[in-house]
Amino acid sequence: MTAGEDGVLTPATTLDRHQYELEVEDGFEAPELDRRLWLPYYLPHWSSRAAAAARYEVGKGQLRLWVEPDQPPWCPEFDPDVRVSSVQTGLFAGPVGSMIGQHRFREGLVVREAQPNVALYTPQDGLIEICARATDERGAMVAGWMIGVEDVPEHSAEICIFEIFGRDVGAGEARIGMGLHPFGDPAIRDDFVRPTLPIDAREPHWYAAEWTIDGVRFYVDDQLVNVVGQSPAYPMQLMLGVYRFNGEAPARTAELVVERFRGSRPVAGPEARPPAFRRRPRG
């Protein structure tokens, strides 16, 4: 944070990591996915682990997720127009036949396969950073986003760190979606933007969200791009994925390549930090 001429604290335009200490990191060097951190399924409670399994490979400094042109939908009953390969850092759902489960993306959802509830990485604030390369396939989208664990229905907002449609990717610029969606959280209002930035999103870039008690700041390559003055007040998990939509089927495989992920927490105790960096109570 920096102080203006009037003494009011305002967000710095360049990301400052001095307020944080590293909590978790993955550089994807190992030849196997770190199952202490990632689940290679997309919301399997609404479908099944077999149908929602990611197509991926990991090692040599990258996680590569892909969707092939003939890949079947991840959830033909509730979401027949979407193909996806995704990993996530937590999972919460109720018993088979119930309507209890995280990320209720439409009405009528019912749990179709029982899942163990796990919280591999579910922070309640901090700095989330992702170095990734997007696809330029017109019918595809890549995203890095946080969703509420949703142990209660209201804990369901989304912090979208980046959302990039292939149709918005070019050699010299790209539109990058970022912001908050409320879903079932009445305390959050929809606040989402898609600025056009002078980057080639097919090359590696750092996308970050600085999530504090009073808001979320979004950065691309350490430069501040967007500020949202509201904040989900509960644990959230990370989702990384590539999606393909019916009607704009890509002619070739669509990929999201993630080169590094970092999650950091505030360094000092509440008494040593300005209000924007005070951690809310856990539990």
N, C-alpha and C positions, 0 to 999 in steps of 0.2 A: 504494500500500500504506500501511496505517496500523499503528502499534504499539499493542497493548493494554496493560493495566496490568501484565501479566507480561512485557512486552517482546517478545512474539511478533508477527511480521508477519502481518496478516490483510488480506483484500481490502477495499478501500474500497467503500462502498455506492454511491458515485457515480463514474462513469467519469472517469478522469483522463488526458487526452490529452497532458500535458506530457512524458511518457516517450517520445513517438512523433513521427516526422516523416512527412509525407505522401509516399507512394510513387506512388500512382496514384489518379485520381479521374475520375468520369464524371457530369456533370449532365444528359446527354442533350439538349443544346441544339441540336446539329446535326441536319439532316434525314435523315442516314444513320447507320446503326450503325457505331461505330468498330471496324473489322475488325482494328486493331492490338491490340485488347483482347478482343473477343467473337467467338465462332463461333456462328452462329444455327442450330445443329442439336443434337439430343439424342442423345448416344452413337451417332453414325451408323455406327460400325464393326459394330454388331450388327444393323444394318438397312441403310439407305442414306441419303445426304444428302437425296434427294428425299422419302422417306417420313418422315424425322426432322426436316424443316425446320420452323422456328418460324413461326408466324403472329404478326406483330408490326408495330408502327409506332413510330417514334422521332422526337423533336423537341419543341421548346417545353418542355423541362424534364421529359420523362418517356419512359420505355420502357414500352410497353404490349404485353403478351403475352396472347394469348387462345386459348381452345379453344372451337370451335363445337359445337353439339349433334350435328351430322352428320359431324364430322371423323373420318377413318379412324384406326385405331391406328397408332402410330409404328413398331411392330415386330410385324406380325401373326404371324410365325413363333414368336417367343419370349415376347411380351407382348401378346396380342390384346385384353386387357381395358382397356388404358390408352391414352388420347389425351393428348398433351402438346405444349406450346410452351415451349421452353427455350433459353437461351443459356449458353455456358460459356467459360472462359478458358484451356483447354488441351485436348489430345487425345493419347492414346497407344493404339496398337493394333498387332498383328502382321499378318502377311500373310493374305490370304483363305484360309479353311479352317482357320486356326489357332484355338486357344482363348486366345490372348494378347490382352488388352484390358482397359481400366479398367472398373471397376464391374461385376463379374460378379454380376448380381443373381439368377441362378438357375443350376442345373446344366445342362449341355448346350449352353451358348452357343458359337457358332462365328462368327468374323469373316465377314461377308457382303459387305463392300465395303471395298476398300483405302483407307486414309486417310493423309495426311501427318501425321506426329507434330509437334505444335507445343506450345510452352509460352509463352503470351502473358502470363499472370500466374499464377505458381505459387510463392507464398511458402512459407517453412518455419516461420514464426512471425509475430507481429504483431497488429495490430488491424484487423478487418474490420467495416465499418459499411454498412448498407443501409437506406435510407428507402423504405418501400413501403406500398402499400395492397392489402388482401386482398379476396377475393370472399366472398360469403355463399351461394353456390350449394351446396346440400347434397351433391351428388355430385362436388364439386371440392375440390382442395387446392392451396395455393401454398407454395413453399419457397425458401429461400436456404440453400445448404449447400456445404460443402467436401468434395471427395473426393481420395484419394491419386492422384497421377499414375499410380501402379501400373506403374512400369518394372520392378519385380519384384512377384510376386503378394502378398507380405506388406505392401506399401505401399498398403493399400487401405481404411483406416478412413475414417469419415465424421465430420465436425464439422457438426452441424445447427444453424445459427444461428437459423432459425425454420421451423416447419412448421405451417400453419394450415389446418384443414379447414373448409369452408364451413358445415357443420352446427354448428360450435363458435363461430360468430361471431354476436354480437348487438349491440344498440344500446349496452349498458352494460358488456359484458364479453366476453372471448374466451379460449379455451384456446390457449396457444402452446407447441408442442413444441420442445424444445431439448436438446442433449446429444451424446453420442458413440455410434456404432455400430462394431463391429469389422470386419464383413464378413470378409476373409481375414487380418486382422492378429492374430496370437496374443498380442501384447503389450497389446492393448486389450480391456477388458471392456465389455459394453453398459451404458451409464449415461445414461438418457434420462428426462426428466420432461415433464409437460404442465400447468404451473400455469395457473390461471385468473386473468387480470389484468383490472383495471377500465378497459379501453380499448375503443374502437370500432375494430376492426382494419380496417374499411372506409375509415377515415381514415388519412392518412400518419403512420407511426410509425417511429422508428429502432430497428433490431435490430442488435446488435453482439456479436462474439465477440473476446475478448482472449486470444490464443493464445500461451502462454509455454512454456518448457522443462519446467515442472513441472505444467501444468494449463491449463484453459480456463475463463474466466469469461464468463457470458452476461448481457447487459444489454438492457433495453427502455427507450427514451427516457432513456438514460444512467443508469438505476437498475439495480443488481445484482439479478439474479433467480435465478441458479443458478451453482454452482461445481462443476467436475469435476476431481478430483485426478489426472489422467493426461493424456498429450499425445502425439499422433502425431509421430514423429521423422523426417519426410521431407516433401518438397514436396507441396503440395495445390493444386487448382484450384477456382475458384468456379463454382457452378451456380445459375441463377435460372430458375424455371419455374412453370407452372400445369399441373395434371393433372386429367383427368376419368376416372372409373372406371365400368365397366359395372355395371348393376344399380341405379345411382342417377343416371341421366342427367339433367342439368340442363335446365330448360325454356328457358334462354337462355344466351347466351355467358358463359363464366366468364373472369375477367381477373385478372392480376397487373399492377399498375402500380408501376414502380420510378422514384422521383424522383431518387435520387442514390445513388452507390456510392463508398466511399472505402476504400483499403487503405493502411495505415501501418506503418512499421517502427520498432523501438526506436532512440532518438536516440543514446545514448552508447555507448562501447565497453564490453566486458564488465567491465573493471576498475572502471568508474564506476557500474555498476548492481547492485542487489541480485540474489540468485539468481533470483528469479522473472522477471527481465527479461534474463537472459543469453541471447544467441542461440547456438543450437547450431551446430557447424561445418557448412558447406554442402559438398556434393559427396560 
